[in-house]
Amino acid sequence: MAWFKRIGLAALALVLIGAAAAYAFQARLGTWLFERGTAQRMVVDNVAKRNDGLHVGLCGTGSPMPNLDRAGPCNVVIAGKQMYVVDIGEGGGETLNVMGISPGKADGLLLTHFHSDHIDGFGPLMLYHWTRGSSIAPLPVYGPKGVEAVVAGFNAAYATDNTYRIAHHRPQVVPPSGAGAIARPFDMAGSATIVLQRDGLKITAFTVNHDPIKPSVGYRFDYKGRSLCISGDTKKSPNLEAVCKGVDILVHEALNPALVQKMEAAAAANGQAGAAKIMHDIQDYHTTPQEAAESAQTAGVGMLVLSHLVPPLPSRWLYAAFLGDAKSRFSGPIVVGEDGMMFSLPAGSKTIDRTRLM
């Protein structure tokens, strides 16, 4: 046994020597690791590497309620060489960057409505679009009437900062003409309207019911035989079911009333009457997971992805409680969305490919 002890002591000595060496060279090792990681990260471009087709990424699956794992409502749609962001909640721009999707490549932002949690990431997205891409034109922002005021407000808020960027980085890097955003309002005369058609991509806005918030819309994307819908905020919507008939993917908001009611009761029990009232009020203008599943079944969609999740779900162990019996109401797959998920619909195919970008 003596030889075994000697081997053990020798191994321990080597571990201690290695640990001491690592500690002594910690700064050098850290610098080397950072340099290597940065070099690898700078070449990541998860837009250029997409195969031709229609893709939707989740850059924010959360809500105004705190959840460190989820940014506010944010979706990114890639169709061939085009890229559009749909809603931009707090942290959405940062999440796009972590996903390896440069906001500098965005062809535009589409807003479903003007609730603060759907626009409070607008400033950073606008800045990233300008500085990451050395853009020579402002970020186009599409939305129903009223989008002009939102864009004007953010432009005013960032006007002074823009002068700092230009003075510091010089116009060659941040061209003055590319700062800020420009509103592209559209009229919703009926239940649906085509917002734009370009290079094989058609984007259709459709009305949803998020009363008393008006206007409120969702968006349908069609490209080379593939299609997807993003619901925006809404109660269960017959118009959504009609416009989104047969799409490959439906990204739908979802709120579980039973869980929110527990939050309401907890707030009331702790004397937080205002918070309890808000928890009560939000239950009447959103869609439950079960209702979203019913809409997906009625519309005959290929896959249902739940996003803009209320209440916060900090653990996957909560997903079953959140879904309830939704899976029994839709014959296709249901995915509880998480930040960084990407769903791809290759052109000329019927498959749905799923990856994680973070």
N, C-alpha and C positions, 0 to 999 in steps of 0.2 A: 504493500500500500504506500510505501514511502515514495516510490517513483510516481504514483498517481498524484500524491500531494505536491511533489515538485513540479509536475506538469501544470497542475492547477494554479500554483503560485506564479509560475512563469507566464501563464495565460493572463492572470490578473495583473501582473506587472506590465505586460504588453498593452492591456486595456487602459491602465492608468497612464502609461507613457503616451498612448495615442490621444487620450483625453486631454492630457497636459499640452501636447503639441497642437491639438485643435484649438484649445483655449488661447495658446500663445499666438497662433496665427489666425485668430477669429476674424479680425478686420480684413486681412488679405483674402481669406476664404469667402467672407461675405461679399467683398467687392467682386471676386471672380464669379460667384454664383449669380449676383445681380447682373453683371455684364453679360453672362451667358443667357440668362433668362430674358433680358431686355432684347438682345439680338434676335432670339427666337420669336419673341412677341411682335417685334416690329414688322416681320414678314408675313404675319397672319392676315389673311384677307378672305373671310368666309362669305363674301359676296362674289368675287371673281371665280372662286372654285366651285360654285353651284353649277350643276348641269342644267341645260335648258329645260325650263319648266316653270311651275308656280310653287313658291315656297312661302311659308309663314312661320316667323319666329316669335317667341314670347319674350319680350324685353321688359315686361312688367305684368305680374299676375295678381298683384295685391289691391289694396283699397286704402282709404284714408286712415284706417286703423293701423297702428304700428305693427310691423312685421319685418324684421331685419333681413329675412331671406327673400323678400318679394318687393320689387319696385312698384310704383303706382301703375295704373293701366297703360300698357304700351305693347303694340304689335308692329312687326316689320314684315312687309310683303315684298318679295323679290320675284320679278317676272322677266326672264331673259336678262337683259342688261339694265332693267329699270328697278328702282327701289323706292318704296313709299312707307312711311311710318304712319300708323293709325293710332291716334291719341298719344299723349306724352305726359304720363304722370311723373311724380317726383322720383328721381333716380333712374328714369328710363334711358336717358342719354348715356349715363355711366354704364348701365347694363349692356347697351349696344356695344360700347367700346370693349367691355370685358368679353363679349361674345365674338369679338374679332370682326365686327361689322361697323365700318367707319361711317359716322353721320355725314361726313363730307361727301359721301356718294348718294345721299338721299335726293331723289327727284322732287320730293314734296312731303308735306305733312297733311294728313286728313284728320279732321276733328269730327267726332260724332256729336258732341254737344259741348257746352261751355262750363260745366261743373268744374270747380277748382281742381279736383283730383285728376282731371283728364287733361289739364293744361299747365299744371305747376312745374313741369319739367321742360317747358317750352324754351325758357331762357338759355339753359345749357345746350339744348339741341341746336338752337339758332347759332350759338357761339361755336359749337363743334363743327357745324356745317360750314361755317365761314373759315375757321382757322385750320381744321384738319384737311380741307380740300382746297385751300386758297381760292375759294369760290369768287367769281367775278359778278355773280348775281345773287340777290337775296333768296332766302328759302321760301318757295311757294307754299302757301297754307290754304288748303281747300276746306270749306265748311259752309253750312247754311248761312243765310243772312244773319249778320251779327258778328261774323268772324272778323270783320273789318275793325271793330272796336277792340277785340282781343289783341290782334296784331299791332294795332297802333299803340296800345298800352305797353306791350313788351318792347316795342321799338323805342318808345320814350324812356322806359326804364333803363335800357342798355345803351342809350345814345352817348352818355359821358364815357362809359367803359370802352366803347368803340374807339373813341379818340385816343385813349391810353394805349390800346392795342396797336393802332396804326403808328403812333409816335415811337413805340418801343420796338416793334417787330419790322416796321417799314412796309410800305405799300406792296412791295414785291411778294411778301409773304401773306399779308392780309389786305388785299385790294379793297379800297374804300367802297367800291361799288357792290361788293359782296356782303356787306354787313347787314344784319337784321333779317327781316322777313317781309313778304308782300302777300296781301290777302287775295284769294281767288274765290269769292263767294259764288254760290249757285242757288237758283230758285228751286223750291220744292213745291211745284204747282200741283202735283198729284202724289200718288203713293210711291213712285220711284222715278228717278231721273238719271241719265247718263252724265257722269261728272267729266270724264275724259276718255278718249280712245287714242292709243298711240302704240305703234309697232306691235300690233297683235294683242295688246292688253286693253280690256274694257273694264272700267270701274263704274259701278252703278250705286248710287245712294238710294236708300229706301227709308220711309218713315217708320218709327217705332213709338211705343207708348211709355214715356217716362214722365208723365204728367205729375206735377205742374211744370216740368222743365220742357220748354219748347223754344226752338226746334230741337228735335233729337232724331238722329238717323243711325242706321247701320250701313255697311258697305259690302257689295258683292264684287268679286274679282274673277274675270274670265280670261284665260290665256291658253291658246293652243289645245283646246279640248279639255282643259282642267279648270276647276272652279273652287272657290271658297267664299265663305261669308264671315263677317265679324259683326256681332249683334249690336255693339254699343250697349248703353244702359237701357233696359226695357222690362216691362212686365211681359208675360207670355203674349207673343205677338202673331196674330193670324197673317199680317202683312209680311212679316219675316218668313213665315212658313211658305207663303206663296212665292215671294221673290227668290228665296234660297232653295227652291225645289231642285233636288237632284245634285246639289253641290257635293264635292268630294269631302270637304271639311267644313264644319260649322264651329267657329270659336264663339262661345256664348257665355255671357256673364252668369253668375249664380250666387244666390244668397240662401242660406239655410235658416228659416225662421225659428225653428226650435232651439237652435244654438244661440241665435241672437236674443231670443227671449230670456235665456239664462243670463246673458250679459245685462239685459234690461233689469232683471230682478236683482242681480248683484249690485248694480249701480243704485237702484232705489233703496236697497237695504243699507247702503253706505251713505245715504243722504245726498247722493248726486242726482238730484231731480232733473237737471238739464240733460245730463248724459243719458238717463233713463228715457227721457222723452225722445231724444234723437234715435236711440236704439228701437224705440217703438215705431217712430215715423218711417224709418228706412225700409220697413218690411212691406210697405204697400206699393212700391214702385220698382221692384226688382223681380227676377224670375228664380224660382226654386230649382235645385238640381233635377227634381222629378219633372217639373214643367219643361225645363230645357230638353230633357230626354224625350218627352212627348212631342215637342216641336220638331226635334230631330227625326223622330219616327214618322210624323206627318209629312215632313218635307222630303223624306227618303234620302237623307244624306249618308255619306259613307262613314264618317267618324265625327264624334262630338268631343270637342275639347272645351273644358270649363275653365274660365279665367275670371279676373276681377272678383276674386273669391272673398266672400263675407260670411262669417267672421274670419279673422286670421287663422291659418292652419300651420302652426310652427312645427308640426310633426306629421309624418305620413300615417301614423297610427290613428290620426283623426279623420282620415279620408273616408272610411266606411261610415262613420257617424254623419259626415257631411253629405255623402251621397244618398243615404237612406235606401229606398228601393228604386232609385233611378235606373239601375241596370235592368230591371224587369220591364221598363217602359220603352226601351230602345233596343233593337235587335243588333245594332252595330257596336263597335268598341267605344267606351267612354274613357277619356283621359282627364285626370285632375291636373291642370296645367301648373308648370313650375318654370320659374325664370330660367332662360337659357335653352329651352326646348325648341327644336326646329322640325317642322313637318314639310316634307318635299313631295311634290306631285310631278314626276317627270313627264315631259311632253311625249305624246304617243304611247302612253302607258296607262294602266289603271291602278298602279300600286301607290301606296302611301308609305314613304320612308320616314323614319324617325331617328333623330340624332340629338346629342347634347353638346352645346357649344360652351358650357361653363360648368 
